[in-house]
Amino acid sequence: MDFVANEGKNVIIEANGKRYARHAISTHFVQVGESYIDLMTKYVLPHYQPGDIVSSSEKVLALCQGRVVTEDEVKPGFWATFLSRFVHQTEAGPGMGLPIKMQFAINVCGLPRVLWAAVCAAFDKLRGIHGTFYKMLGEEVRGLDGFYGRDIPYYEHMGVRVPSEPDKVCDEVFEKTGIVLMVVDANDLDQELLGKSAQLKDWTREELLALIQDNPAGQDLELTPFILIRELREGEEPPVRTASGEETSEA
């Protein structure tokens, strides 16, 4: 099997004192309501061998579960419009800087909790501490994607929530396919582990995230939601090719 990396990413990574090769697995553009078991069987299983770990984007699993919210369901009010003006923008996108996303946070957490998180975040920002708002409101708010069509027009009018019970999803995938899976919410700035197979119980969060610390899946329209990760033997150099099909090598 030839290992393929997305543009600007490396196949090989050194993590946890070992070397690993990562293969970015291409899929079709996954739609709401598809089966993640079918996706794993069609795209991942042909490359998988015992000992591999597969990292899955949380977004593709959430789409399969129908964990989406539309513009019609989230109408920004005064507080959402007001608070969104003070959100720090990052390279990963506007986040809660969009009134519709702020309204989602208010709907999920309640206005008093959101206001308190905003106050605490403002004070922490003065001390050079960022991310307080999302930490206080939790993964449901932090993990909301979509309502932003610059990179993927399909998501302009739709938000994608975090998947439901990701640990159970991972265990189901292993039971039905034999694939050891972890679910991550990742971009080029940060990575978060949402769930993992029971077979990874001895792996810490930090050890698993070290395998994808450079976000090999990318965050644009690469269509590579699954990353196959394989430990390399000492001195082993796996066959590598570019996304265009050219053979290459990595030091």
N, C-alpha and C positions, 0 to 999 in steps of 0.2 A: 504494500500500500504506500502511495506517495502522500506525504503530509503537505497540506496547503495552508498558508497563512493569508489573512486579509492584508490589503495594502497598508504599509506602514507598521505592520506587526511582525513578530518573529515566531517561527515554528518552535524553536527550542528555548526553554527557560530553565534557569537554575533556581531551585526553591527547596527549602528544608534540607539542604546539604546534598541534594540529588539533582539529576538532569532529567527533564521531561520534554517530550515532543507533543505539540498540540496540533490537531487537525480541525480546521474550520469546516463544518459540514453544511453544505448549501441545501436549502429547501425551496419549495414554492412559497409564494406569499400566503401565509396562513390566515384563514378567515375565522370569524367567530363561529364557535360550535363544532370545529373539527375535533378529531380524536387524537389526543397526545400519544396514546398507545400505537395507533396507526402510523403516526409520524415517526416514532422511535423505531418501529418495525421496518418501515420503508427506507428511512434515511440513515439511521445510526447502526442498526444491527448488522448490516453487511460489512461494516468496518470494525466492529467491536470484537475484542477478545478478552478473556478473563484477566483481571488485573487492571483493566482500564477504568478510568473515571470519566463520566460525561458531565459537563457543565451545561445547564440549560438556562436560557433567558427566562425570567419570570413572566415576561410579556406573552410569549407564545403559549405558555400553560394557562395564563389568565384568559386569553382569547378562546382557547379550547373549552374552558369552563364557563364561558359567557360572562365573565366578570368585567363588564363594560358599563359605561354610563354615557348618556348622550346629552347634547346641549339642551334638549327639551326638558331634561330632568334636573338641570342645574341652572337656575336663573340668578345671576349675580345681583345682590342687593347693595345697599349703601355701604355696609361695613366691609363687604368683600372688595368693592371697588376702592374704598379708602385705604384699607390695609395693604392691598396689593402694590400700592405706589411705593411702599417702603422696603420691599423685598430686594435683597441683594441678588443681582443677576450673575450667572456663571456661564462658562462655555458649554455646559451641558444643556442649556435651554433656560427659558424664563421661569419655570417652576411656578411657585405661588405668586409670581409677579403677574400672572394672568388672573383677572378677577374671577373667572369661572372656576379655576382651581382653588382659589381662596374660598369661594362659596362652597365647594365640595368639602373643604376642611371644616367649615362652619356647620355644614349639614351632618357631618360624621361625628365631630367632637363637641359641638355646641359653641355658641358665641362666647360665653364667659371663659371657657378653657382656651379658645383661640386668642382672645384678648390678653389673657395672662401670659400665654406663650409669646405673644408679640412684645409685651412689655419686658419680659425676661430676656428675649433675644436682643432688644434694643440696648439694654444695659450691658449684656455680654459683648455686643459688638464694640462698645466703647473700650472694652478691655482686650480687644483683639480676638475674641472667641466667636467663631461662626458655627452655624448648624443647630443652635439651641432651639429654634422654632420647630424644626423637624423632629428633633430628639424628644421634645416634650409632647408632641402630638402623635408620634408613633409611625409605624411602618405603613399603615393604611394611607396616611397623608403623604409621607415621604415617597412612597412607591407609585403614586398616581402618575401615569404617563399619558401622552396624547394632548388633545385640544391644541395642537401645534403642528402645522402642516409644512414647515419649511423643509424638513428632510424627508418626511413621509406624508404626502397629501391625504392618504387614507385616514390618518388620525386627526385631521384638522377639526372635525366636528364630533369627535368621540374620545372619551377618556378610558384608559385601560387600568383597572385596579390591580392590586397584588393578588396572586392566586390564593385560593382557599386551601387550607391544610396542606401546605407543600411537603411536609414530612410524609404524610400519608400518600401523596402523589408519588413520591420517590419510592416508597415501599411497594406501591401497586405496580409501578414500572418494572421494578426488579422481579416481582412475583410473576409477571406476564411475559417479560422479555429477557430477564437475566442481566439487564443493564444496571450498573451501579451509578446513581445519579445524585447530583447536587443542583439546587435551584438558586440562582443568584440574581440580584438586582445590581447591574453594573453599568458604569459609563467610564469615560476616560479620566474622570476625576476621583471616583470612589467606587467601591464594590462592597456589597452586603450579602451575607449568606442568609437565605430564607428557609432552606430546608435541605435535608440530606437523607440518603438511604441508611437503614439500620446498619448496613455493612461498613459504614464510615464512622461508626460510633467512637472509634479510637482516634479519629482525626479531630484536631481542634479547628475552631473557626479560622484562626490565623493560618494554620497549615493549608487548609483548603483554598482560602482566598489567595495565598501566595502563588498558587498554580495559575491564577488568572489576573494577577496584579496589574498587568498592562492591558486588560480588557481586550483579549484577542478576538472576541466576537464583533468588536466595533460598535458604533452607535448611530450609524446612518442607515443606508438601504443595502447593507451587505447580504441580507437574507441568509445569515449563518447563525441561527439561534442556538445551535448545539456545537460544543467544542469537545472533541475527544482528546483525552489526556493520557499519555502512556509513558511510564517510567522507562528510561534508557539504561541499558547495561553499561558498565564502564568501557569507555572507548567506542561505544556504538554511535554511528552516524546514520540516521534514518534518511531514506530518499525524500527529497524535498523538491517541490515545484511551485511556481508562482500561480496565482489565480488565472493567469492567461495560458497556463499549460507549459511554460518553459521550465526545464530542469535547472535547479540551482543548488547551492550548498550554503550551510551556515557554520560559522566557527563555533 
